[in-house]
Amino acid sequence: MSIDLPEALLALIRRFEGLRLKPYLCPAGVPTVGYGHTGKEVKIGGPAITPKFAEELLRADASVFYLSAAKLSPRLWLEGDAKHSAIADFCYNLGSSRYKISTLKRRIDAGNWNGAITEINKWIWGGGKKLPGLVLRRAAEAVLIKAR
């Protein structure tokens, strides 16, 4: 199945994940390649991938989180690409399971967009430290949540 993904979602992921063609350990210690792709097949010391394959992985992974975000918060289908992209990017970055149990999800489900912006901006910590990259990513997602 092929999904027509919003460019806003792909742009967020490309911007904040960056492209790395050789496998590396992400800050959480998980083997990663391409635009933040993880999986059993990614091994440190494994072969590099091509930019074309990285794009294929990005689209496949983004599709999973785009659909997952909408399954968890069906109102996203009605709210437009910007809001849906923001939440799908959040799930891409942190996982759908974290979104599922979050106050952010409760705010989204209630249509409380100002509350959602407040909540999304709380997700800026990693290893007990405020991470500048997460501050920027959450701010970019908040801009999309504000969009009409």
C-alpha positions as CSV (number, residue, x, y, z in Angstrom):
1,M,0.0,0.0,0.0
2,S,1.3,3.4,-0.9
3,I,0.4,6.5,1.1
4,D,0.6,10.1,-0.2
5,L,2.6,11.5,2.7
6,P,2.5,15.3,3.3
7,E,5.8,17.0,2.4
8,A,5.6,18.8,5.8
9,L,6.1,15.5,7.5
10,L,9.0,14.3,5.3
11,A,10.7,17.7,5.6
12,L,10.5,17.6,9.4
13,I,12.0,14.1,9.5
14,R,14.8,15.0,7.0
15,R,15.6,18.2,8.9
16,F,15.8,16.8,12.3
17,E,17.0,13.2,11.7
18,G,19.6,14.2,9.1
19,L,20.9,11.7,6.6
20,R,23.6,9.2,7.6
21,L,24.4,6.6,5.1
22,K,26.6,4.5,7.4
23,P,25.1,2.8,10.5
24,Y,25.7,4.6,13.7
25,L,24.5,4.6,17.3
26,C,21.8,7.2,18.0
27,P,21.9,9.0,21.4
28,A,19.7,6.3,22.9
29,G,22.3,3.6,21.9
30,V,20.2,2.1,19.0
31,P,21.8,1.2,15.7
32,T,20.4,3.6,13.1
33,V,20.9,4.5,9.5
34,G,19.5,6.9,6.9
35,Y,16.9,9.3,8.3
36,G,16.7,7.8,11.7
37,H,15.8,4.3,10.5
38,T,16.2,1.5,13.1
39,G,15.5,-2.2,12.8
40,K,17.0,-5.6,13.4
41,E,18.8,-5.4,10.0
42,V,20.8,-2.3,11.0
43,K,24.1,-3.3,12.4
44,I,27.1,-1.1,13.5
45,G,29.8,-1.8,11.0
46,G,27.3,-3.0,8.5
47,P,27.3,-1.7,4.9
48,A,26.4,1.9,4.0
49,I,23.2,2.5,2.1
50,T,22.5,4.7,-0.9
51,P,20.6,8.1,-0.7
52,K,17.9,6.5,-2.8
53,F,17.5,3.6,-0.3
54,A,17.5,6.0,2.6
55,E,14.6,7.9,1.0
56,E,12.7,4.6,0.5
57,L,13.2,3.7,4.2
58,L,12.1,7.2,5.2
59,R,8.9,6.9,3.3
60,A,8.1,3.4,4.6
61,D,8.9,4.4,8.2
62,A,7.0,7.8,7.9
63,S,4.0,5.9,6.6
64,V,3.9,3.7,9.6
65,F,3.9,6.7,12.0
66,Y,1.5,8.7,9.9
67,L,-1.1,5.9,10.1
68,S,-0.3,5.2,13.7
69,A,-0.8,8.8,14.8
70,A,-4.2,8.8,13.0
71,K,-5.2,5.4,14.5
72,L,-4.5,6.7,18.0
73,S,-6.1,10.1,17.3
74,P,-8.6,9.7,14.4
75,R,-9.5,13.4,14.5
76,L,-6.1,14.1,12.8
77,W,-7.7,13.0,9.5
78,L,-10.0,15.9,9.8
79,E,-7.5,18.5,11.0
80,G,-5.4,18.8,7.8
81,D,-1.8,17.8,6.9
82,A,0.0,20.3,9.2
83,K,-1.4,19.0,12.5
84,H,-1.3,15.4,11.3
85,S,2.4,15.9,10.2
86,A,3.4,17.4,13.6
87,I,2.0,14.4,15.5
88,A,3.3,11.8,13.1
89,D,6.8,13.4,13.4
90,F,6.5,13.3,17.2
91,C,5.7,9.6,16.9
92,Y,8.5,9.0,14.5
93,N,10.9,10.6,16.9
94,L,9.7,9.2,20.2
95,G,7.5,6.2,19.3
96,S,3.7,5.8,19.1
97,S,3.6,4.0,22.5
98,R,4.8,7.2,24.2
99,Y,2.2,9.3,22.3
100,K,-0.5,6.8,23.2
101,I,-0.2,7.3,26.9
102,S,0.6,11.1,26.8
103,T,-1.2,14.1,28.0
104,L,-0.4,15.5,24.5
105,K,-2.7,12.8,23.0
106,R,-5.5,13.7,25.4
107,R,-5.2,17.4,24.4
108,I,-5.2,16.5,20.7
109,D,-8.2,14.2,21.1
110,A,-10.1,17.0,22.9
111,G,-9.2,19.5,20.1
112,N,-7.3,21.6,22.7
113,W,-4.6,22.9,20.3
114,N,-3.2,25.4,22.7
115,G,-2.9,22.7,25.3
116,A,-1.3,20.4,22.7
117,I,1.4,23.1,22.0
118,T,2.1,23.4,25.8
119,E,2.4,19.6,26.1
120,I,4.5,19.0,23.0
121,N,7.0,21.5,24.2
122,K,7.6,19.5,27.4
123,W,9.2,16.6,25.3
124,I,12.7,18.2,25.1
125,W,14.6,16.1,27.5
126,G,17.0,13.2,26.9
127,G,19.2,11.6,29.5
128,G,18.1,14.1,32.1
129,K,19.3,17.0,29.9
130,K,17.4,19.6,27.8
131,L,18.5,18.8,24.3
132,P,18.7,21.8,21.9
133,G,17.8,19.6,18.9
134,L,14.6,18.5,20.6
135,V,13.8,22.1,21.6
136,L,14.0,23.0,17.9
137,R,12.1,19.9,16.7
138,R,9.2,20.5,19.2
139,A,9.1,24.2,18.2
140,A,8.8,23.2,14.5
141,E,6.0,20.7,15.4
142,A,4.2,23.4,17.4
143,V,4.2,25.7,14.4
144,L,2.4,23.0,12.4
145,I,-0.1,22.5,15.3
146,K,-0.9,26.2,15.2
147,A,-1.5,26.1,11.4
148,R,-5.1,26.3,10.2
